[in-house]
Amino acid sequence: TLHSRPEVYERFRKEHHCFAAASANVDWLANGLRLLKARWQLGQTRLTVVTGDATEEKTIDPLGTVLCYTPIQRYVDLYDATKNSDEVAEITTLYGSNAKGMVEPSEDDLVQAARAYVASRRLLKETGCHGITMDCFPHVAKRRRPYIFPPCLAFMQLLDEGTTGGCEADVFPCITELLSSYLLGRPGFLHNPIYDTVRNLYAGAHCKAPTRMAGFDADPESYVIRSHHEADYGAVPQVLFKENQPATLWRFL
């Protein structure tokens, strides 16, 4: 600590990767290191963007995050290759045993949802990526080809594992979810906003949500397996969040 000559700190403040604090309390060091680590992690992150039919890579400046554009058909091919695999059987059992209940979906729907997770994981390995976002909604909602089964349970699982499974090939919500994981040690919840001006109410909803928003080391929330709201089929999570929990709304730009 050095309070009498603050100008001594100036050369440290100007350094790109340096934090400076005037305090006798060293507990802040862990937060400072986490900030630096999160910035480094974003610069090392590769995000596969499943959309269209092009294969290319782009770098987000100044982050350094690499976007790996992957054709939808490649994901579909990997999905088709998961049929009757042992991995799918394990994930199907995991989903069924962890869920509090299942309302509309069938057991076969649960198997299809597990295949989406295995296919997503295989795509991440193939592309060397850490997270995935997919232009899934037009295909899911209209059941158009190439066929995509709702990947929402798979994305829930990826979020709970500390990475991201993002909807609609929307890059920056995925970056925000990754930043939440890196910086806060808990997954984020991408959602569409709903406003009720009469009741002064803000609500957020989407087809996927993590169960570990209290932290990766905390007990997960319960969830019920439902059908996809707009498409009226599939197996997606309805996470039963605890009431009266404070929330932070943010979006990385």
Residue pairs with C-beta under 8 A, 6 or more apart in sequence:
1 22
1 23
1 24
2 8
2 9
2 22
3 22
6 22
9 20
9 22
12 18
12 20
13 20
17 36
17 39
19 32
19 35
19 36
21 28
21 32
34 183
35 183
37 182
38 179
38 182
38 183
41 178
41 182
42 63
42 64
42 65
42 175
42 178
42 179
42 182
43 63
43 64
43 65
44 64
45 65
45 66
45 130
45 131
45 178
46 65
46 66
46 68
46 127
46 128
46 129
46 130
47 65
47 66
47 67
47 68
47 129
47 130
47 131
47 132
47 133
47 164
47 171
47 174
47 175
47 178
48 68
48 69
48 70
48 123
48 124
48 127
48 129
48 131
48 132
48 133
49 67
49 68
49 69
49 70
49 133
49 134
49 169
49 171
50 70
50 71
50 72
50 74
50 75
50 123
50 132
50 133
50 134
50 135
50 136
50 169
51 69
51 70
51 72
51 134
51 135
51 169
52 69
52 71
52 72
52 135
53 71
53 72
53 73
54 69
54 71
55 69
55 70
55 71
56 69
57 66
57 67
57 68
57 69
58 66
58 67
58 69
59 65
59 66
59 67
60 66
60 67
60 171
60 175
63 175
65 175
67 171
68 127
68 128
68 129
70 123
70 127
72 134
72 135
72 139
72 146
72 148
73 146
74 123
75 119
75 120
75 123
75 134
75 148
76 146
76 147
76 148
78 119
78 122
78 123
78 126
79 115
79 116
79 119
79 148
79 149
81 119
81 122
82 88
82 115
82 118
82 119
82 122
83 115
85 118
87 118
88 111
88 114
88 115
88 118
89 114
91 114
91 117
91 118
91 157
92 110
92 111
92 113
92 114
94 114
95 110
95 113
95 114
95 153
95 225
95 235
96 102
96 107
96 110
98 220
98 223
99 223
99 224
99 225
99 237
100 222
100 223
100 224
100 240
101 224
101 225
102 110
102 224
102 225
102 235
103 224
103 225
103 226
103 227
104 226
104 227
105 113
105 225
105 226
105 227
105 234
105 235
109 227
109 233
109 234
109 235
110 225
110 235
112 149
112 234
112 235
113 149
113 150
113 151
113 152
113 153
113 154
113 234
113 235
113 236
114 153
114 154
115 149
116 149
116 150
116 151
116 153
116 154
117 151
117 153
117 154
117 157
117 158
119 154
120 132
120 151
120 154
120 155
120 158
120 165
123 129
123 132
124 130
124 131
124 132
124 163
130 163
130 178
131 158
131 163
131 164
131 165
131 166
131 174
131 177
131 178
132 158
132 163
132 164
132 165
132 166
133 164
133 165
133 166
133 167
133 168
133 169
133 170
133 171
133 174
134 148
134 151
134 165
134 166
134 167
134 168
134 169
135 168
135 169
136 148
136 150
136 151
136 167
136 168
137 167
137 168
137 230
138 144
139 145
139 146
139 147
139 148
140 148
140 149
140 150
140 228
140 230
140 231
140 234
141 230
141 231
143 231
149 234
150 207
150 228
150 231
150 233
150 234
150 235
150 236
151 165
152 207
152 208
152 228
152 234
152 235
152 236
152 237
153 208
153 225
153 235
153 236
153 237
154 165
155 164
155 165
155 166
155 167
155 208
156 165
156 208
156 209
156 210
156 211
156 223
156 237
156 239
157 165
158 164
158 165
159 165
159 177
159 181
159 187
159 188
159 208
159 209
159 210
159 212
160 187
160 210
160 211
160 212
160 216
160 220
162 181
162 187
162 216
163 178
163 181
164 174
164 177
164 178
164 181
164 187
165 208
166 173
166 174
166 177
166 190
167 173
167 190
167 206
167 207
167 208
170 190
172 251
172 252
172 253
173 190
173 251
174 190
175 252
176 188
176 190
176 250
176 251
176 252
177 187
177 188
177 190
179 188
179 252
180 186
180 187
180 188
181 187
181 188
185 215
185 216
185 217
186 212
186 213
186 214
186 215
186 216
187 210
187 212
187 213
187 216
188 210
188 213
189 204
189 206
189 209
189 210
189 213
190 206
190 208
191 204
191 205
191 206
191 209
192 204
192 205
192 206
193 202
193 203
193 204
194 202
194 203
194 204
194 205
195 201
195 202
195 203
196 202
196 203
207 228
207 229
207 230
207 236
208 236
208 237
209 237
209 239
209 241
210 239
211 220
211 221
211 222
211 223
211 237
211 239
212 218
212 220
212 221
213 221
213 241
214 221
214 242
221 239
221 240
221 241
221 242
222 239
222 240
223 237
223 238
223 239
223 240
224 237
224 238
224 240
225 235
225 236
225 237
225 238
226 235
226 236
226 237
226 238
227 233
227 234
227 235
227 236
228 234
228 236
229 236
